[in-house]
Amino acid sequence: MSLESQNSGNLKTRELIKSTFIDMDIKNGFVATVGNTPLIRLNSFSEETGCEILGKAEFLNPGGSVKDRAALYIIEDAEKKGLLKPGGTVVEGTAGNTGIGLAHICNAKGYKCLIIIPETQSQEKIDTLKTLGAEVRLVPAVPYKNPDNYVKVSGRVAAEMDNAIWANQFENLANRNAHYETTGAEIWTQTDGKIDGWVAATGTGGTYAGVSMYLKDQNSHVRCVVADPMGSGLYSYIKTGEIKPEGKSITEGIGNSRITGNMEGAPIDDAIQIDDRECVRVIYQLLNKEGLFMGGSVGINVGAAVALAKQMGAGHTIVTVLCDGGGRYQSRLYNPEWLASKGLAI
């Protein structure tokens, strides 16, 4: 066989392999794997309420949480605006999951990552950030009005660095845009537009707001409800117009004592408050009856979805978010001694 014929044969082989890979739907790295998560019917909760209760399986994102979407949009928005240069650093104040998403994407795109995190967050999330190569700085957990709040510290740190951006997930509208353009659109398509209620807890507000805005644009009758843990002021704000936090919660990364930029203008039909005891009950029902090993915010979300289903009555379809897996909270939520110390023995 001539060298020319051999090269021609090799080229045809490579084209065949390339075509086969395309047919196999192989994703182009971490970034292309974010999103397009399935909806999971939560059978035991659906049977209890007579409604279809569906969870958006965001724990199946490559970084393990719903925050991968916001992290990707924030970084790509900064790239498009020319704010993030090669070799630059992404700085963020986060309760963990956004930081993990940012660290993954920074690795994939060649950036450095610096995370400011409250020292009260689970050791699993802190260890994951360090394993991913992020620089992690722990700060005391203080209210947002305190200048040493982790969000404010991260903004100051970013401003003092060269070739760095502050992700600013609470105010950066790239966050809710991610969920308007992807999560909301996916939910609408996956339910074939047959959705009656959407319920989710808020931290930054990006997931709740983006999805709510998209769904309302498709059908103004979709009921959009904020799920809120104890210790957050959003429930009282929605019910009375006054931000008045009451009690406290073991959940991490959700609830707020202010209206973030991402929540401004978001449609809100109602709010449902879920306490820690109900959250834990739901988490263990998900584990033992659904086979789903979930994080604490999922207990708030699914607990509120059940409450909303009971309010609306049988025959409705309610969608919520399965934000992340339980492995990031195993030493707490899935530790009987720790739960007992909080008065939440199971």
C-alpha positions as CSV (number, residue, x, y, z in Angstrom):
1,M,0.0,0.0,0.0
2,S,1.3,3.4,-0.9
3,L,1.9,6.1,1.7
4,E,-0.8,8.2,0.1
5,S,-3.3,5.4,0.2
6,Q,-2.4,4.7,3.9
7,N,-2.8,8.4,4.8
8,S,-6.2,8.5,3.0
9,G,-7.3,5.4,4.9
10,N,-6.2,6.9,8.2
11,L,-8.1,10.1,7.5
12,K,-11.3,8.1,6.7
13,T,-10.8,6.2,10.0
14,R,-10.4,9.4,12.0
15,E,-13.5,10.9,10.4
16,L,-15.5,7.7,11.2
17,I,-14.3,7.8,14.8
18,K,-15.3,11.5,15.0
19,S,-18.7,10.8,13.5
20,T,-19.2,7.9,16.0
21,F,-18.3,10.2,19.0
22,I,-20.8,12.8,17.8
23,D,-23.5,10.1,17.6
24,M,-22.6,9.0,21.1
25,D,-23.4,12.5,22.4
26,I,-20.0,12.9,24.1
27,K,-19.7,16.2,26.0
28,N,-16.9,18.6,25.4
29,G,-15.4,18.7,28.9
30,F,-16.8,19.8,32.3
31,V,-18.4,23.0,31.0
32,A,-20.6,21.3,28.3
33,T,-21.9,18.9,31.0
34,V,-23.6,21.5,33.1
35,G,-27.4,21.5,32.9
36,N,-30.0,19.4,31.1
37,T,-30.7,17.5,34.3
38,P,-33.8,15.2,34.5
39,L,-37.0,15.7,36.5
40,I,-37.5,12.9,39.1
41,R,-41.0,12.0,40.2
42,L,-40.9,11.7,44.0
43,N,-43.2,8.7,44.3
44,S,-43.9,8.6,48.0
45,F,-44.7,12.3,48.3
46,S,-46.8,12.2,45.1
47,E,-48.9,9.4,46.4
48,E,-49.4,11.1,49.8
49,T,-50.7,14.3,48.2
50,G,-52.4,13.1,45.0
51,C,-50.2,15.6,43.1
52,E,-47.2,15.0,40.8
53,I,-44.3,16.2,42.9
54,L,-41.2,16.5,40.7
55,G,-37.6,17.3,41.7
56,K,-35.2,18.9,39.2
57,A,-32.1,16.6,39.7
58,E,-29.5,19.4,40.0
59,F,-27.2,17.1,42.1
60,L,-26.4,15.4,38.8
61,N,-24.6,18.5,37.5
62,P,-20.8,17.6,37.2
63,G,-19.9,19.7,40.2
64,G,-22.7,18.2,42.2
65,S,-25.1,21.0,42.7
66,V,-27.5,23.6,41.1
67,K,-24.8,26.2,41.6
68,D,-22.8,24.9,38.6
69,R,-25.2,26.8,36.4
70,A,-24.7,30.2,38.0
71,A,-20.9,29.6,38.3
72,L,-20.7,29.0,34.6
73,Y,-22.8,31.9,33.6
74,I,-20.9,34.3,35.9
75,I,-17.5,33.3,34.5
76,E,-18.6,33.3,30.9
77,D,-20.3,36.7,31.4
78,A,-17.1,38.1,32.8
79,E,-15.2,36.7,29.8
80,K,-17.6,38.2,27.3
81,K,-17.2,41.6,29.0
82,G,-13.4,41.4,29.0
83,L,-13.2,41.5,32.7
84,L,-11.5,38.1,33.2
85,K,-8.2,37.7,31.5
86,P,-6.1,34.6,31.0
87,G,-4.5,33.4,34.2
88,G,-6.9,35.6,36.3
89,T,-8.5,34.9,39.6
90,V,-12.2,34.4,40.5
91,V,-13.0,35.6,44.0
92,E,-16.2,34.8,45.8
93,G,-17.9,34.7,49.2
94,T,-20.0,31.5,49.3
95,A,-21.5,29.0,51.7
96,G,-19.9,26.3,49.6
97,N,-21.7,25.1,46.5
98,T,-21.1,28.1,44.3
99,G,-17.5,28.0,45.3
100,I,-17.2,24.4,44.3
101,G,-18.8,25.1,41.0
102,L,-16.5,28.1,40.4
103,A,-13.4,26.0,41.4
104,H,-14.3,23.3,38.9
105,I,-14.9,25.7,36.1
106,C,-11.7,27.7,36.9
107,N,-9.7,24.5,36.7
108,A,-11.4,23.7,33.3
109,K,-10.7,27.2,31.9
110,G,-7.3,27.9,33.5
111,Y,-8.2,30.4,36.2
112,K,-7.3,30.6,39.8
113,C,-10.0,30.5,42.5
114,L,-10.2,32.2,45.9
115,I,-13.1,31.4,48.2
116,I,-14.2,33.3,51.3
117,I,-16.4,31.0,53.4
118,P,-18.1,31.2,56.8
119,E,-16.4,28.9,59.3
120,T,-19.8,27.4,60.2
121,Q,-20.1,25.6,56.9
122,S,-19.7,21.8,56.8
123,Q,-16.2,20.4,56.8
124,E,-17.0,18.3,53.7
125,K,-17.6,21.4,51.6
126,I,-14.4,23.1,52.9
127,D,-12.4,20.0,52.2
128,T,-13.8,19.7,48.7
129,L,-12.9,23.3,47.9
130,K,-9.3,22.7,49.0
131,T,-9.1,19.4,47.1
132,L,-10.2,21.3,43.9
133,G,-7.2,23.6,44.4
134,A,-9.1,26.7,45.5
135,E,-7.5,29.0,48.0
136,V,-9.9,28.9,51.0
137,R,-10.2,31.6,53.7
138,L,-12.5,31.0,56.6
139,V,-14.1,33.9,58.3
140,P,-16.5,34.2,61.2
141,A,-20.2,33.9,60.4
142,V,-21.7,37.3,61.0
143,P,-24.8,39.1,59.7
144,Y,-24.7,40.8,56.3
145,K,-24.9,44.3,57.9
146,N,-21.5,43.5,59.5
147,P,-18.6,44.7,57.4
148,D,-16.8,41.4,58.1
149,N,-19.6,39.4,56.6
150,Y,-18.1,36.9,54.1
151,V,-19.8,38.5,51.1
152,K,-18.4,41.9,51.9
153,V,-14.9,40.5,52.7
154,S,-14.8,38.8,49.3
155,G,-15.7,42.0,47.5
156,R,-12.9,43.9,49.2
157,V,-10.4,41.1,48.6
158,A,-11.2,41.0,44.9
159,A,-10.9,44.8,44.6
160,E,-7.4,44.7,46.0
161,M,-6.1,42.1,43.5
162,D,-4.8,42.4,40.0
163,N,-6.5,40.5,37.2
164,A,-9.3,39.3,39.4
165,I,-13.1,39.5,39.4
166,W,-15.6,39.3,42.2
167,A,-18.3,36.8,41.2
168,N,-20.8,38.6,43.4
169,Q,-23.4,35.9,43.0
170,F,-26.0,37.7,45.2
171,E,-26.2,40.8,43.0
172,N,-24.8,39.5,39.7
173,L,-27.8,39.0,37.4
174,A,-25.8,36.5,35.3
175,N,-26.9,34.2,38.1
176,R,-30.7,34.4,37.5
177,N,-30.1,34.6,33.8
178,A,-28.6,31.2,33.9
179,H,-31.8,29.8,35.4
180,Y,-34.1,31.8,33.1
181,E,-32.3,30.6,30.0
182,T,-31.6,27.0,31.1
183,T,-33.3,25.6,34.3
184,G,-36.7,27.3,33.7
185,A,-36.7,26.4,30.0
186,E,-35.8,22.8,30.7
187,I,-38.6,22.5,33.3
188,W,-41.2,23.9,30.9
189,T,-40.1,21.5,28.2
190,Q,-39.8,18.5,30.5
191,T,-43.4,19.0,31.8
192,D,-44.7,19.8,28.3
193,G,-45.9,23.1,29.9
194,K,-48.2,21.2,32.3
195,I,-46.9,22.7,35.5
196,D,-49.1,24.3,38.2
197,G,-46.6,25.2,40.9
198,W,-42.9,26.0,41.3
199,V,-41.4,26.2,44.8
200,A,-37.8,26.7,45.9
201,A,-35.7,28.2,48.7
202,T,-33.5,31.2,48.0
203,G,-30.0,32.1,49.0
204,T,-28.8,34.4,46.3
205,G,-32.3,34.1,44.8
206,G,-30.9,33.2,41.3
207,T,-32.6,29.8,41.0
208,Y,-36.0,30.8,42.3
209,A,-36.1,34.1,40.4
210,G,-34.8,32.9,37.1
211,V,-37.1,29.9,36.9
212,S,-40.1,32.0,38.2
213,M,-39.6,34.6,35.6
214,Y,-39.4,32.1,32.8
215,L,-42.4,30.1,33.9
216,K,-44.5,33.3,34.4
217,D,-43.5,34.4,30.9
218,Q,-44.9,31.1,29.6
219,N,-48.0,31.0,31.8
220,S,-48.9,33.7,34.3
221,H,-51.1,31.2,36.2
222,V,-48.1,29.0,37.4
223,R,-48.0,29.5,41.2
224,C,-44.5,30.6,42.2
225,V,-43.7,30.1,45.9
226,V,-40.7,30.8,48.1
227,A,-39.7,28.1,50.5
228,D,-38.0,29.5,53.6
229,P,-36.2,28.0,56.6
230,M,-36.5,29.4,60.1
231,G,-34.0,32.1,60.8
232,S,-34.6,33.8,57.4
233,G,-36.5,37.0,57.0
234,L,-38.0,36.3,53.5
235,Y,-41.2,34.5,54.8
236,S,-42.2,37.5,57.0
237,Y,-41.3,39.9,54.2
238,I,-43.5,38.2,51.7
239,K,-46.4,37.8,54.2
240,T,-46.1,41.2,55.9
241,G,-43.8,43.4,54.0
242,E,-41.3,43.5,56.9
243,I,-38.1,41.5,57.0
244,K,-38.2,39.9,60.5
245,P,-36.2,36.7,60.9
246,E,-37.4,34.3,63.7
247,G,-35.8,31.2,65.1
248,K,-32.8,29.5,63.5
249,S,-32.1,26.6,61.1
250,I,-29.4,23.9,60.6
251,T,-29.7,24.3,56.8
252,E,-26.8,25.9,54.9
253,G,-26.7,28.4,52.0
254,I,-30.4,29.3,52.0
255,G,-32.5,32.0,53.6
256,N,-31.7,35.7,53.8
257,S,-32.3,38.9,55.7
258,R,-32.3,41.1,52.7
259,I,-33.7,41.3,49.1
260,T,-30.8,40.5,46.8
261,G,-30.3,41.9,43.3
262,N,-31.3,38.6,41.9
263,M,-34.6,38.6,43.8
264,E,-35.6,42.1,42.9
265,G,-38.6,42.1,40.6
266,A,-39.0,38.3,40.8
267,P,-42.6,37.1,40.8
268,I,-43.7,35.8,44.2
269,D,-47.2,34.5,44.8
270,D,-46.7,33.2,48.4
271,A,-44.1,31.8,50.9
272,I,-44.1,28.6,52.9
273,Q,-41.9,28.3,56.0
274,I,-40.4,24.9,56.9
275,D,-38.8,24.1,60.2
276,D,-35.8,21.9,60.8
277,R,-37.9,19.0,62.2
278,E,-39.9,18.8,59.0
279,C,-36.8,19.3,56.9
280,V,-35.1,16.3,58.6
281,R,-38.2,14.2,58.3
282,V,-38.3,14.9,54.6
283,I,-34.6,14.2,54.1
284,Y,-34.9,10.8,55.7
285,Q,-38.1,9.9,53.7
286,L,-36.2,10.8,50.5
287,L,-33.4,8.5,51.6
288,N,-35.4,5.6,52.9
289,K,-38.4,5.6,50.4
290,E,-37.0,7.3,47.3
291,G,-33.4,6.2,47.5
292,L,-32.2,9.8,47.2
293,F,-29.3,10.9,49.4
294,M,-29.9,14.7,49.6
295,G,-28.6,17.9,51.3
296,G,-30.5,20.0,53.8
297,S,-31.9,22.6,51.4
298,V,-33.7,19.8,49.6
299,G,-35.6,19.0,52.8
300,I,-36.8,22.6,52.8
301,N,-37.7,22.5,49.1
302,V,-39.6,19.2,49.1
303,G,-41.3,19.9,52.4
304,A,-42.6,23.2,50.9
305,A,-43.6,21.3,47.7
306,V,-45.7,18.9,49.8
307,A,-47.3,21.8,51.7
308,L,-48.1,23.6,48.4
309,A,-49.6,20.4,47.0
310,K,-51.9,20.1,50.0
311,Q,-52.9,23.8,49.6
312,M,-53.7,23.4,45.9
313,G,-55.3,20.0,46.1
314,A,-54.9,16.7,44.2
315,G,-54.3,16.6,40.5
316,H,-51.7,19.4,40.3
317,T,-48.0,19.2,39.2
318,I,-45.5,20.8,41.5
319,V,-41.8,21.2,40.7
320,T,-38.9,21.9,43.0
321,V,-35.2,21.6,43.1
322,L,-33.0,18.7,44.4
323,C,-30.1,21.1,44.9
324,D,-27.3,18.8,46.0
325,G,-26.4,15.5,47.5
326,G,-26.1,14.5,51.1
327,G,-22.4,13.7,51.0
328,R,-21.5,17.3,51.7
329,Y,-23.5,17.1,55.0
330,Q,-22.8,13.6,56.1
331,S,-21.1,14.5,59.3
332,R,-24.1,16.6,60.3
333,L,-27.5,15.7,58.8
334,Y,-26.7,12.0,58.6
335,N,-25.0,11.8,62.0
336,P,-27.5,10.8,64.7
337,E,-25.4,12.2,67.5
338,W,-25.1,15.6,65.8
339,L,-28.9,15.7,65.1
340,A,-29.6,14.7,68.7
341,S,-27.4,17.6,69.9
342,K,-29.7,20.0,67.9
343,G,-32.9,18.4,69.4
344,L,-33.6,16.6,66.1
345,A,-33.1,13.0,67.0
346,I,-34.6,10.6,64.5
